[in-house]
């Protein structure tokens, strides 16, 4: 019984492990069920294609410097 208790008691670890899948499921459902979300998703996708550095910022990799432009 001790082994099963450890599996079920470590809720933060379990949530951490399944969060990406839950997040993806929610985003896909919103994309198909919510017109405003779909519109914002499309706009975000277009901006990322126009400005590839955006993904580096969102992913936390790479440098970004601000210029007057």
Order of alpha helices (4+ residues) and beta strands (2+ residues): alpha-alpha-alpha-alpha
